Amino acid sequence: SAAPSSRSSPAMLADREQEEAFQRFLRRVDDIAELVQGLNSTDSDVKEKAIAETEKRLHDQENSKEKERKTVVNRTVINAQASVRDGFLAALEKDAKERAKQRKRNEHLANALKEKGNDAFRKGDYIIAIQRYTEGLEKLKDKQELYTNRAQAYLKMQECEKAISDCQWALKCNEKCIKAYFLMGKAHLALQHFSESRQCYEKILQIDPQKESLFKDCINEVNLEEKRMKDEERAMKEVESGRLAALSIKELLQKLDRPDQNILYYTGGIRLLTGAIKDCTEQTLFRTNNGFSILEDNEVVRWAFCAERKNAAEVDLSVSLLFLWQAVCAGNEENQRLLLTYPDVNAQLPKLLSCGVLEIQKQTLALISLYSENKNGRRLLVRHQDLTKWLQILMTFVNSTDARASSAMNILSNLTEEERFKTRCRVTLSTGVLPLFTQLLASAKLVNQAALAHCISIMGNLCADVVIRMQMAKCKECWQACLKLMDEYFDVSTPKYQECLFAVLGLMMNLLLESNGIIQHFAVDISGRCMSLLREKDGRIVTRAIGVLSRILPASSSAVEEAVKGGVVKKIIKFLKAGGQITSNYGIKTLSICTRSNRQAQEDLVKSDKKFTVLLKLLESENEMIVGNTAFCLGQCLVVPGAATSLLNSNVVMILLKHAGGDATRTSVQENAAIALGKLCVAEPRHIVQLRKLNGLAILNSSMKYVDST
């Protein structure tokens, strides 16, 4: 037989190409089938990919038809194939549009269910909240908020594994979801998965470096919980090993648990227990053996501690309890946290501070000091205590002559570091705090002056809060009390009273950041007292007195006139010759205010500062505020006849040029230097020669717009 031909016949070629085309079509049908299956998938990842691929294919079809391959196959078959394909894609497009509409409807329903879940969560009905979030997810399986909200509800129900699962699903929807990592970290922490918890919090910081404060708080919480667990494990080993000290804690607590004993029995037992607390192990055993519940479970102890008017035995028991809590809470943040979870403790602390019994007050202050000395402790106080009246309560101890006063002031000083405490202070400031504070200021001779000075400084620090500062600055009685203290200082210039004056001047400087009618009313009196203080030997007092002058003089032209008549310019020049940067800053500002509109001040400065030696030195300062005010002051004084001429042999032109054309961050430096330079050349044209030598005419020309505006 003949050998087979190496060339295929036309009929065989057509059949093969037709088969390949048909197979390609079938493969596309398979692809489409996979897409449809993906769109119906319960896996959100698979579903998202299917939606994206479908949209891509529809987009490609609409924008560019695939070029037909050149074939010689039967056109009828190809056309039939194309018809089937186009019909299928059209159906798919219609299906996609329907799905988009359905998704919109589902999104609306899911949002409504989310709000119902949120409402239930706020009411504390976590089971209903979980149900609503779950129903929402049935409508829209890729809604991240529903997963994180349900995780939060699961956490409240202590179903940590479910919370973690929901957070993982939320991260599939949004891989940068901070809330998911935060809640997952909380859940891992509750399960004592410390490493996993830290990893979650580290992810938050990676996503948003601005969350550093949150990150630190979370990591701190993990560290505390891990320490608590290790402490308890170590304490259990001590008990199991039969260590006598460890066993005695348990035995003493069991004895204190006996009901209906005499009050002296419990007082003695509490003192023995306090003596047995030596280190962290005993503190931990106290906690793990429900030592804190003594107040809740023992009626005799509870009655004595909560009694409003205590007899001697009840006072002894209360003091013993306070000693015990100091022993178990010292350096132990978990015990500090647990103590404040007891309602009776929270309710009694402010009452004990106000009870009037010296020893109870002393030990209550000592206990609160343990909390106020560290950030976590302060936050516990802010979280569990109603601190709205604490500023007023603690301030009353300024009347005490013993250690209670300094202890109370130290607590207050520490609490002012917490912004939430400052916010709480606003509530009773006008009605309770300011009347007491002004009374203390007015009675400065009679109170604990060291504590009063500290108290005044604390009030000055609280002025960093704008709301508090505004309220204080409007308080007429407060200003009157400050002036009274300043007057009394001249009669009682003891070191302690000196500290009170120093603190009052600082407070006044802070209050003078405000501007109101009350300040204007007292401006002349305040500036007059400060002028008198310029004779003081204590440089700190002088510096602050000048600081107050620099802030009070802009409030009143009458105050400026009185100060100038009192020789303020000559005195300030004297301090500027020897003063440091702070004194120079306040001093030159005071001079710039006085010379701005007072001709006498301008003339006094020219007489006091021969050839502007002091001002020229200040112009070379690295402090932009000083340079700007000095240039302004110099410019004002150049109107005095002969002032500009006295500068002919100085380097003033070069210095002013440097600042006028410099790159200071404060534009007032360039402006004031340019104005002074222009005024200098107008007042004494011979300075223009030096200006030309330094190629500074261009800068002078640009400065003329400032000169014209003046």
Buried (B, 14 or more C-beta within 10 A) or exposed (E): EEEEEEEEEEEEBBBEBBEEBBEEBEEBEEEBEEBBEBBEBEEBEBBBBBBEBBEEBBEEBEEEEEEEEEBEBEEEBBEEBEEEBEEBBEEBBEBBEEBEEEBEEBBEBBBBBBEBBBEBBEEEBBEBBBBBBBBBBEBBBBBBBBBBBBBBBBBBEEBBEBBBBBBEBBBBBBEEBBBBBBBBBBBBBBBBBBEBBBBBBBBBBEBEEEBEEBBEBBBBBBEBBBBBEEBBEEBBEBBEEEEEBBBBBBEBBEBBBEEEBEBEBBBBBBBBBBEBBEEBBBBBBBBBBEBBEBBBEBEBBBEBBBBEEBEEBBBBBBBBBBBBBBBBBBEBBBBBBBBBEBEEBBEBBBEBBEBEBEEBBBBBBBBBBBBBEBBBBBBBBBEBBEBBBBBBBBBBBBBBEEEBBBBBBBBBBBBBEBEBBBBBBBBBBEEBBBBBBBBBBBBBEEBBBBBBBBBBBBBBBBBEBEEBBBBBBBBEBBBBBBBBBBEBBEEBEEEBBBBBBBBBBBBBBBBBEBEEEBBBBBBBBBBBBBBBBBEBEBEBBBBBBBBBBBBBBBBBEEBBBBBBEBBBBEBBBBBBBEBEEBBBBBBBBBBBBBBBEBEBBBBBBBEBBEBBEBBBBBBEBEBBBBBBBBBBBBBBBBBBEEBBEBBBEBBBBEBBBBBBBEEBEEEBBBBBBBBBBBBBBBBBEEBBEBBEEEEBEEBBEBBBEBBEEE
